[in-house]
Amino acid sequence: MTVSNTVELPPFVIDISDDVLSDLRNRLRTARWSVDLDNDDESYGISTRYLKRLVEYWIEEFDWRAAERSINAFTHHRVEVDGVPVHFLREPGKGPRPIPIILSHGWPWTFWDWSKVIRPLADPAAFGGDPADAFDVIVPSLAGFGFSTPVGRGDMNFWKMAELWHSLMTDTLGYAKYAAGGGDYGALVTSQLGHKYADHLYGIHLSHTIPLHIFQSERPWDLTEGHLVPEEASDELRAQILLFQRTYASHVAVHMLDAQTLTHALNDSPVGMLAWVLQRWKKWSDKRGDFDAAFPRDHILTNATIFWANQAIGSSIRSYANANRHPWRPSHDRMPMIEAPTGFTFLTGDAAPPGVDVNNRVDAFMHGPMGATYNTVYARAHEKGGHFVPWENPQAVIEDIRATFRTLR
């Protein structure tokens, strides 16, 4: 499969203006720092001491232009799909028969969180793999995220993004059939493709199992749906459930109930914006790992600068509330609901789901409430890594995507 000869896509060069970068540094320099008593363990959230050091690095040492050069080493495009700006990175496959794959990131990820896996997937032979496993790799910024801004409409959510992705792959890029992968919010986008457009897909690959009807209940802000920890839960399971709740509950509640209220603060203050997204990176990464080693400052600030320069924080946050305000509706009632052949990479350093480890993660999924939802053809659990799957354990993702599609090509 190749890009249609009738479609000409000019390159898109990422080049944040000096004025935007200068304004950013000025805002960082004039930050008013909060008194932060008794918070060395960050039980109240990101500490002033930790955040201030990172902001000082952002001002004095972080080199956006160097990050920009690394990003622009890939080919980028920016097109309109159904009136929505869509930025994407594309790395052509090198092999006898590459198949296209579109990879969707989550929140507060950016497309750059896929950067470690792109070239190995596109050119396996250059990384010790089999050229028969090559992919044409397409990595978009989710609509309303990163350089897919300004979104220009207030209703964007995961199932609407799936419509954009299908149009991008089939109409804009001219692929008759394609593969898809995703994690976090991108897993919802990808699952919707696997539900509605299975006939157009080789298959999908996911790193999270999230029901397509999530955020549809009368308590869309509450991941527990109002349930307390079962009284019969062991102390170990109770601790894991509480860890899950304390890791993921706050951002869902605020994004659902006060998306624009929060946006006013985060769109005006880069320190505030950094604190909000940094809390997710720190809390959601491998709970057994060394965060500062796994997430170098330059990577954190590259993502933060992408959010800031595009004023994307508000439209990215809205994608939560819009999943409730504009409800998902099934396209069919067949089972499995997601008919496309599906592979999984599970990293067990994540706080979700509670009560599993690397030894029982796959069985817990296959025999649990989500198992029958998917046409599962491959699933593997890994010890290393947390929620940011392609960044924290890229080798697992590379191996598992190759294995998932090896028999589906």
RALIN-V964058 format. One record per pair of residues at least 4 apart in sequence whose ideal C-beta (glycine too) atoms are under 6 Angstrom apart, sorted by the first residue. I is the first residue (numbers start at 1). J is the second residue. D is the distance in Angstrom with one decimal. If there is no record, write none. Layout:
I | J | D
I | J | D
This chain:
1 | 100 | 5.9
1 | 175 | 5.1
3 | 173 | 5.4
3 | 174 | 5.5
4 | 174 | 2.9
7 | 174 | 5.9
9 | 77 | 4.6
12 | 76 | 4.4
12 | 77 | 5.2
12 | 78 | 4.0
13 | 72 | 6.0
14 | 68 | 5.7
14 | 71 | 5.5
14 | 72 | 5.7
16 | 20 | 5.3
16 | 309 | 4.6
18 | 22 | 5.9
20 | 309 | 5.2
24 | 270 | 5.8
25 | 59 | 5.5
27 | 270 | 5.3
28 | 55 | 5.5
28 | 58 | 5.9
28 | 59 | 5.0
28 | 270 | 5.8
31 | 271 | 4.4
33 | 48 | 5.7
34 | 48 | 5.7
36 | 47 | 5.7
36 | 48 | 3.8
39 | 44 | 4.7
39 | 47 | 4.8
42 | 47 | 5.1
45 | 279 | 5.8
46 | 51 | 5.2
46 | 275 | 4.9
46 | 278 | 5.6
46 | 279 | 5.2
48 | 52 | 5.7
51 | 275 | 5.6
55 | 271 | 5.8
56 | 60 | 6.0
57 | 61 | 5.0
57 | 62 | 5.8
57 | 297 | 5.4
58 | 62 | 5.0
58 | 301 | 5.3
62 | 301 | 4.7
64 | 68 | 6.0
64 | 305 | 5.5
67 | 302 | 4.4
68 | 72 | 6.0
74 | 89 | 4.8
75 | 90 | 5.4
76 | 89 | 5.3
77 | 88 | 5.9
78 | 87 | 4.6
79 | 86 | 5.6
79 | 172 | 5.8
80 | 85 | 5.9
81 | 86 | 4.9
81 | 164 | 4.8
81 | 167 | 5.1
81 | 168 | 5.3
84 | 143 | 5.4
84 | 164 | 5.8
85 | 148 | 5.5
86 | 140 | 5.8
86 | 148 | 5.2
86 | 168 | 6.0
87 | 141 | 4.6
87 | 147 | 3.6
87 | 148 | 4.8
88 | 138 | 5.5
88 | 140 | 3.9
89 | 139 | 4.5
90 | 138 | 5.2
91 | 118 | 5.1
91 | 122 | 4.2
91 | 137 | 4.4
92 | 136 | 5.5
93 | 98 | 2.5
93 | 122 | 5.0
93 | 134 | 3.8
93 | 135 | 5.1
93 | 136 | 4.5
94 | 123 | 4.3
94 | 134 | 5.6
95 | 131 | 3.7
95 | 132 | 6.0
95 | 134 | 2.9
98 | 134 | 4.1
98 | 135 | 5.6
98 | 136 | 5.0
99 | 135 | 5.9
99 | 179 | 5.9
99 | 202 | 5.9
99 | 409 | 5.6
100 | 136 | 4.3
100 | 175 | 4.8
100 | 178 | 4.3
101 | 135 | 4.5
101 | 137 | 6.0
101 | 179 | 4.1
102 | 138 | 4.5
102 | 165 | 5.7
102 | 169 | 5.8
102 | 180 | 5.1
103 | 114 | 5.2
103 | 139 | 4.9
103 | 181 | 4.8
104 | 182 | 3.7
104 | 186 | 3.0
104 | 189 | 4.6
104 | 190 | 5.5
105 | 109 | 4.0
105 | 111 | 5.7
105 | 113 | 5.5
105 | 186 | 5.0
106 | 183 | 5.3
106 | 184 | 2.3
106 | 185 | 4.4
106 | 186 | 5.0
107 | 185 | 4.9
107 | 316 | 5.7
108 | 277 | 4.0
108 | 280 | 5.4
109 | 113 | 4.3
110 | 146 | 4.9
110 | 303 | 4.9
110 | 306 | 4.9
111 | 139 | 4.9
111 | 141 | 4.9
111 | 146 | 5.9
113 | 391 | 4.6
114 | 118 | 6.0
114 | 139 | 4.9
114 | 390 | 5.1
116 | 394 | 3.7
117 | 121 | 5.6
117 | 390 | 5.0
117 | 394 | 4.8
117 | 397 | 5.2
117 | 398 | 5.3
118 | 137 | 5.1
119 | 123 | 5.8
120 | 127 | 4.3
120 | 398 | 4.9
121 | 135 | 4.8
121 | 137 | 5.2
122 | 135 | 6.0
122 | 137 | 4.8
124 | 129 | 3.0
124 | 130 | 5.7
124 | 131 | 5.7
124 | 133 | 4.7
124 | 134 | 5.7
125 | 131 | 4.4
129 | 133 | 5.7
133 | 402 | 4.4
141 | 145 | 4.9
141 | 146 | 3.4
141 | 147 | 5.2
141 | 148 | 4.1
142 | 161 | 6.0
143 | 148 | 5.1
143 | 151 | 5.5
143 | 156 | 5.0
143 | 161 | 5.1
143 | 164 | 5.9
144 | 151 | 3.9
144 | 156 | 5.1
144 | 315 | 3.3
144 | 316 | 5.6
145 | 312 | 5.4
145 | 316 | 4.8
146 | 306 | 5.1
146 | 310 | 5.9
146 | 312 | 5.9
149 | 310 | 4.5
149 | 312 | 5.0
151 | 156 | 5.3
151 | 315 | 4.9
155 | 322 | 5.7
155 | 326 | 5.2
156 | 160 | 5.5
156 | 322 | 6.0
157 | 319 | 5.5
157 | 322 | 3.8
157 | 323 | 4.6
157 | 326 | 5.6
158 | 188 | 3.9
158 | 189 | 4.9
159 | 192 | 4.8
159 | 328 | 5.0
161 | 189 | 4.8
162 | 189 | 5.1
162 | 192 | 3.9
162 | 193 | 5.0
166 | 170 | 6.0
166 | 197 | 5.4
167 | 171 | 4.8
168 | 172 | 4.8
169 | 173 | 5.5
169 | 175 | 5.0
169 | 178 | 4.7
177 | 200 | 5.9
179 | 202 | 4.5
179 | 203 | 5.9
179 | 405 | 5.9
180 | 190 | 4.7
180 | 193 | 4.9
180 | 204 | 4.8
181 | 205 | 4.0
182 | 186 | 3.2
182 | 187 | 4.6
182 | 189 | 5.6
182 | 190 | 3.5
183 | 187 | 5.4
183 | 207 | 3.9
183 | 208 | 5.6
183 | 389 | 4.8
184 | 208 | 5.9
187 | 191 | 6.0
187 | 206 | 4.9
187 | 208 | 4.3
187 | 210 | 5.3
188 | 210 | 5.4
190 | 204 | 5.2
191 | 212 | 5.8
191 | 338 | 5.5
193 | 197 | 5.1
194 | 198 | 5.9
194 | 204 | 4.3
194 | 338 | 4.3
194 | 340 | 3.6
195 | 337 | 5.9
195 | 338 | 4.9
196 | 331 | 4.4
198 | 339 | 3.9
198 | 340 | 4.1
201 | 340 | 4.5
202 | 408 | 4.7
203 | 340 | 5.3
203 | 341 | 3.7
203 | 408 | 4.6
204 | 340 | 5.0
204 | 342 | 5.2
205 | 343 | 4.6
205 | 401 | 5.1
205 | 404 | 5.1
206 | 344 | 5.5
207 | 345 | 4.9
207 | 389 | 3.8
209 | 370 | 4.6
210 | 214 | 5.6
212 | 328 | 5.3
215 | 220 | 4.3
215 | 323 | 4.3
215 | 324 | 4.5
216 | 327 | 5.6
219 | 225 | 5.7
219 | 226 | 5.7
220 | 256 | 5.4
220 | 324 | 4.3
221 | 253 | 4.3
221 | 256 | 3.9
221 | 257 | 5.3
223 | 248 | 5.8
223 | 249 | 5.6
223 | 252 | 5.8
229 | 233 | 5.4
229 | 238 | 5.2
229 | 241 | 5.0
233 | 237 | 4.4
233 | 238 | 4.6
237 | 355 | 5.1
240 | 354 | 3.6
240 | 355 | 5.6
241 | 354 | 4.6
243 | 247 | 6.0
243 | 351 | 5.1
244 | 351 | 4.8
244 | 352 | 5.3
244 | 354 | 4.6
245 | 249 | 5.0
247 | 283 | 5.0
247 | 351 | 4.2
251 | 255 | 5.7
254 | 258 | 5.3
254 | 262 | 5.6
255 | 259 | 5.4
255 | 317 | 5.0
255 | 320 | 3.8
256 | 320 | 5.6
256 | 321 | 5.4
258 | 262 | 5.4
259 | 317 | 4.9
259 | 318 | 5.2
259 | 321 | 4.9
263 | 267 | 5.3
263 | 314 | 3.5
265 | 272 | 5.2
266 | 272 | 5.3
266 | 273 | 4.2
266 | 276 | 5.7
266 | 313 | 4.8
267 | 311 | 5.9
267 | 313 | 5.8
267 | 314 | 5.6
270 | 308 | 5.3
273 | 313 | 5.4
274 | 278 | 5.5
274 | 304 | 5.1
279 | 283 | 5.8
280 | 284 | 5.4
281 | 295 | 5.8
282 | 291 | 5.6
284 | 386 | 5.8
284 | 387 | 3.8
285 | 291 | 5.5
285 | 294 | 6.0
285 | 386 | 4.3
286 | 349 | 3.2
286 | 385 | 5.4
286 | 386 | 3.9
287 | 349 | 5.7
288 | 349 | 5.5
289 | 294 | 5.4
291 | 295 | 5.7
294 | 392 | 5.9
295 | 299 | 5.8
295 | 300 | 5.6
297 | 301 | 6.0
301 | 305 | 6.0
305 | 309 | 5.8
307 | 312 | 5.1
307 | 313 | 5.3
312 | 316 | 5.3
318 | 322 | 5.5
321 | 325 | 5.8
322 | 326 | 5.4
336 | 373 | 5.8
336 | 374 | 5.5
336 | 375 | 4.9
337 | 373 | 5.1
338 | 373 | 5.9
338 | 374 | 4.9
339 | 375 | 5.5
341 | 375 | 5.3
341 | 377 | 4.5
341 | 408 | 5.5
342 | 374 | 4.4
342 | 375 | 5.7
342 | 376 | 5.4
343 | 378 | 3.7
343 | 404 | 2.8
344 | 379 | 4.2
345 | 396 | 5.4
345 | 397 | 5.5
345 | 400 | 4.3
346 | 361 | 4.8
346 | 381 | 4.4
347 | 382 | 5.4
347 | 385 | 3.6
347 | 389 | 5.5
347 | 393 | 5.6
348 | 357 | 5.6
348 | 358 | 4.6
348 | 361 | 5.5
348 | 381 | 5.7
349 | 385 | 5.2
349 | 386 | 4.2
350 | 386 | 4.7
350 | 387 | 4.9
356 | 360 | 5.5
356 | 361 | 4.6
356 | 364 | 4.8
358 | 381 | 4.9
358 | 383 | 4.8
360 | 364 | 5.3
361 | 381 | 3.7
362 | 379 | 4.8
362 | 381 | 5.3
363 | 367 | 5.9
364 | 368 | 5.4
365 | 371 | 5.8
366 | 371 | 4.6
367 | 371 | 5.8
378 | 403 | 5.7
378 | 404 | 4.6
380 | 400 | 5.5
382 | 393 | 5.8
382 | 396 | 4.5
384 | 393 | 5.0
385 | 392 | 3.6
385 | 393 | 3.5
386 | 392 | 5.7
388 | 392 | 5.1
390 | 394 | 5.6
390 | 397 | 4.7
396 | 400 | 5.9
397 | 401 | 6.0
405 | 409 | 5.9
